[in-house]
Amino acid sequence: MAEVIFTYDGQYIKIQCNKNQKMKDICINLSNKINVNINSLIFLYGGSKLNLEKSFKEITKENKINIIVYKYENEEICSKCGKILNLKIIDEIISSNNNIDSSLTGIKRQIELIITDINNKVDIYYIISQLKNINVLINNISEVIKKVNNKLNIVKLNDNNVINQNNNDNQKEKILKNEIICIYNKKENEINLLHDYSHNTDDWSEEEKKLYIEGKNNINEENIDIYINDEKIKFNYKYKNNEKGNIQVKFLFNKLLTSTNNMFSECSYLQSINLSSFNSINVKDMSWMFSDCSSLQSIDLTQLNTANVKNMSGMFDGCSSLKSINLYSFDTNNVKDMYGMFSGCSSLLSIDLSSFNTNNVNNMSSMFSGCSSLLSIDLSSFKTTNINNMADIFYRCLSLKKENIKINNYGKKIMDYLN
């Protein structure tokens, strides 16, 4: 059996199929599920319109394929590639940034596709961050993104879709819509809002110190404004007063962060977090980002851009109340370290990591250690070719049975580590 993963309107819809099946029949199945006529849909694969007359096995030799689906109404359709054309906005971007003309020209149609699905009022960084959802299209996009980010200081689409740019290199870079909104349940007089970076690092390795200090340099009063229930407060890693109950905390960032290492580590009263407006395109290190957030029950990561992240070690370590997690949109192409990534997530019943690319990962030790409630796990995309350490990967996964671990031929090595 094969599997098609359709991305449509923020949803990930899986459809099982036979490899001999025509793509048209599979796509009709999808249109029936979402109750939209197939003739009103565009199916994109590899940057071009999907050939519906081909069978699954003619499209790919893999067991899984990702298809991007868009609905169009009263739009001009390109007869050659089937992409929606509304190039005026993109042409304005290019004409106002002639130094990166050649870079943007090649991706303007992909950007335009995303513009049709989002509000007209959106900054270029947000547009670029959405490109990660078009899986195969961004294989060669990282260098383009770097060039764009280096050239643009302030770029936004205003109400008239006109691009305004400020090229003053001496002006502090402003990032629009770059915020994280959290809900904390304040049970004590003083609670942690952020990790306070007060640990003694004398016994740490030089690499650990480097990552820790980089995270600390990102998260400080110069880079973040903090609002509690919409009232700005003086920067502090902690919040203290006598009131109890839920509070809303907004962290407004005025720069693109390069590290979120330990960002919310030990925030034991953090209950929910909204990352939909957080721009993480430059982040390379997300290690221990949510570690020991013991009250966090669910988290939506579908808008989190992980395209440049290299370190995810301990990212959810100690999230003992976490009951569900959606990781379909995670781009792990550049990740090297997944040590203890889900360690201590004792309430998780299942994890679907079928979208993970582990080609560059070299450390998976203790990755699921202490996931004592875990009943099933999908690792069907995992490759262990470059992994040097998988020790204790399933340590104390007391409920997990071999028959409930989904793997491929490249991941069979993982089974040797099940208790």
N, C-alpha and C positions, 0 to 999 in steps of 0.2 A: 504493500500500500504506500501511496505517496500523500503529501499534504501541501495544500495551498494556503498561505496566510494572506488574507486580504486586509489592507489598511484602508478604512473608509470612515470619514467623519469622526476621527478620533478613536474608532473602535478597531480591534484586532479580531478578525473572524476567521477561524480555522475550518477548512473543509477537506475531509478525507476523500481520496479519489484513486482510481486505477491509472497507472502510468500510460495506458493505451487510450485513455479517455481524451477527447478533444477539449481544448481549453474553452471552447464555446459552451459546451455542456456544463463544465465546472462553473463558469461565470454565470450561466443561467441559474444554477443552484444558488449562487450568491445573491443574485437579483431577487430571487424568490424569498430568501431569508430577510433581506432588508426592505422588501416590498417596493422595489423601484424597477421600472421597465429597463431591460438590458440595453435598449436603444438610447436610453438617457444617460448611459454611463460610459466613461472613458477608462480603459484598463491600460496601465503603463507598466512595462517591464524593461529594465535596462535603459531607460530614457526615451523609449519609443513606444508607439502604440503596439499593444500585444496582438499577435497574429492568432485570432480565435480559431482558425481552421487547422492549426497545428495541434498535435497531441502533446501531453505533458512531457513525454520522453524526447520529443523533438525539440522542446524548449530547453530542457536541462537534463543532465545525467544525475543530478542530485535527487534526494528523496523529498526535498522541500523547496518551495519557491515562494518568493514574496512579490505580491502584486499590489500596486497603488491604484486605488479606485477614486474617480472624481465624478460628480454629477454635474452636468451642464444644462443650462436653460437659457435660450435666446442669446448664446454667445457665438462668436465666429470661430469655426473649427478649422484648423490647418489640415488641408486635404492630404498632405504628405505624411505628417507624423501624428495627427489626431490630437495635438495639444491645444488647449484653449489659448487664443490669442487676444491679448489686451496689452500690447507692448508699449503703450504711451508712457506708463509709469516707469517701466524699466529703462526706456530710452531717455527719460529725464534724469534718471540716476546716472546713466552712462555719460550723457552730455555734460553733466555738472561735475563729473569726475574723470576728465579725459586721460589722466595719468594711469588709470586702471581700466581703460576702455577695453583692451584686449582680454583682460581677465574676466570682466563681467559679461562680455558679449557671449562667451561660450555657455554661460549658465543662466542667461536672462529668461529663457523659456521655463526652466525649472523654477526660478524665483516667481515668475508670473503665475504658475500653477498654484503656488502657495498663497499668493496675494488674493486669488479668487476665493480662497477658503477662509480668509481672515478679514478682520476689519480694515477699512481703507486707512485708518489712522494707526500706523505701525512703524516702528523704526527699523532701519536696515539690519541691526544686530538681531532683532527678533526674527526677521525674514530668514536670515542665514541660519539661525538656530533651528528653524523648522526643516531645513534641508536634510537634517539627520534622519527624518522620517522617510525619506525617499532612499531606501537602503542602497541599492546598487548605483544610484546616480552620484553618490558622494565618494566613490572610491578614489577619485583623483581631485577632490575638492579642497582638501586640507590646505594645500599651498595657496590656493586662490583665496580662501578665507583669511589666511595670515596676511596676504597682500592687502585685502580689503580693510582689515582691522588696522593695519599700519598706516593706511592712507587717510582713513576717515576719522575725524574727531567727533563731530556731531552730525548725524544724518537722521532725518526723520521725514515721514510723510505727513503733511498737515492736512487740514480738512479739504483742501483743493488738490491733494496729491502732488503738491509742488515740493521739490527737494530743497531744503535749506542746509547749507554746509558752512561750518566755521573751520578754516584751515590754520588758525593761529596756533602754532606749535607750543607757544608759551602758556596758552590758556589751559587750565586744568580740564582734563577730559571729563565730559559729562555723559552718563549712560542713562537713557530713558527707560522707565518701567523696569528697573533693576531692583527688585525687592523680594523679601521673604516674609510671609505672614504666618505667625504661629499662635496657637492657643495653649496657654499653660493653666493648669489647675493649681492655684496657689493655696497650699495646705499649711504652709508655715509663714512666719514673718519674713524670711529671706529665702529666695530661690535663685537657682542659676538660670540666667537667660542665655548665656553663651559659655563656652569653656573658658576658664579664667587663665589658662596657660601659666600656672604657678608651680608646676611640678619641678622637682629637682632632676635635671637631665645629666648629672655627672656620670652616671653609669651607662648612659645610652651610647649607641654607636654614632659615629660621625654622620652617617646617612640619616639616622633617626633624628638627631639634633637638627640637621639641616631642614628636614621636612617640617619639624615642629616649629622652628623659628620662622620659616616661610609662612606657615599658617598664622602665626602670631602677628607677623608684620602686615598681613592682609586684613586682619580683623582687629581694628583699633579705632579710636575716636576720630582719627583723620579721615577714615574711609567709610564709616557707617554712622548714620543717624538712627536713633531708636525712638519709636513712638509706642506708648502704652495707652490703649483705648483712644487712639488718635491724638494723644497729647505727648509732645516731644519731651524727653527726659535727658538728663545729663548722662553721657556714656558711662556704662558700668557693665561688667560681666554678670553682676548680680542685681536683684531688685528687692528692696526692703521697704515694707510698711506693714501696718497691722491688719489691713483688709485681707479677707480670704475669699476664695472662689475663682471662677474663670476670668482670665484677662487675655486680651488680644494684644500681641506684640508685633510691630512691623519693623523690620530691619531694612533701611533704605541705603543702598550702596551707591557711592559716587565714582566707583572705578570698577573695571573688570578684574575679578579676583583670579589669581593663578593657583591658589590652593584653598581648599576648605578643610584641611587637615584638622581633626578634632573640633570642628566648628560648634557642634551641639553636644559634644561628649559630656557625659555626667549631668545632662539636663533632665533629671529624673521626673520632673513634673510636666514635661512637654507632652501634650496630648495629641495635637494634630499640627500639620505643617503644610503650607501651600507654596509650592515652588514654581507655579505656572508663569510668574513674571521675573524669575531669577535667571540672569544671563550667565551661564557657566561655560561659555564657549572657550575661554582661555584656561580653564582649570585643568591642571595636570595631576593633582593629588587630591583624592577624596578619602584618604585613609582615615578610619575612626570617626567619620563625619557625624554619625548618629550613635556612636557607641554608648552603651549604658543609658539610653533613653528608655527607661524601663516602663514608662506609662504610655508610650507610643503604640497604638493598636493598629493603625493602617497608615499608609503613605502613598501618595500618587506621584510617581516619578516619570510620567509619560512626557513631561515637558523639559526634563533635565537633560542638558546636552553633555554627553560624556565622550564626545569624539576624540578629545585630546588627552583624556585621563590615562595615566600609566599605573597608578597605584590605587587599588580599592581594598587594601587589606583592612580588616576589622571594621568595615564600613557600617555594618549593622550589629556588630558584636554587643551582646548583652541586651538586645531589644526583646526582653523576655515576654512582653505583652503583644508583640507584633503578630497579628493573626493572618494578614494577607499582604501581598506585595506584588505589584505589577512591574515587571522588568522587561516587557516586550520591546520597549523603545531604546533600551540600553545599547550603546555602541561600545563594544569592548575590544575593538580591533587593535588598540594600542596598549591595552592593559597587560602588565607583566606580573603583578603581584595581587593574588586574591587570598592571601593568608587570613584565616579566621573571619572571612567576610560575613558569614551568617552565624558565627559561633555564639552559642547561648540564646538563640532565638527559639526558646523552648515551647512557644505557643503555635508556631507555624505547623500546619498540617501537611501542606504540599508546597513545592516550589517548581515553577516552570521556567527553566533557563534555556529553552530550546532555541532562543534567538542569540545566545552568547557565542561569540567567536573567541576561542581560547588558543588560537595559533601562537600567540606571543607570550602566553602565560608560562612562567617557570616555577611558581610557588602556589600550591593549593593546600598546603598543610593546614589542618584544623578548620577547613572551610565551612563544614557543617557541624563541627564539634558541639555537642550539647543540645542539638535540635531533637530533644527527647520525644516530641509529639509527632515528628515527621513521619507520614504514612506513605507518601509517594514523592518522586522527584523525576523531572524530565531533563536529562542531560544529553539528549539525542544529537546535539550539535557539538558536543565537547570533543576536542582532539587533545591527546596527551603527549604528542610528539616531543615538545620542548619542555615539558614539566620535569623539574628536577626533584621536587619534594611534594609528596602527597601524604605524608605521615599524619595519622589521626584524622584524616579527612571526614570520616563518619564516626568519630569517637563519641560514645554514649548516645548514638542515634538508636535508642532502645526499641522504637516502634517500626523501624524501617526494615523491610524484607527485600531480598534480592529481586524477587519477581516484580516489585513495584518501583524499580529503578530503570528508567528508559535510557538506553545508551546505543551508540552505533559501534561499528567495528573498530573505529579509532579510539574509542573510550573504554574498551574492555578491561584495560589495566586498572581502571578505577575500582572494579568489583573486588579486586584482591584486598582492598582496604576496608571492606564492610565487616564489622565485628561478627 
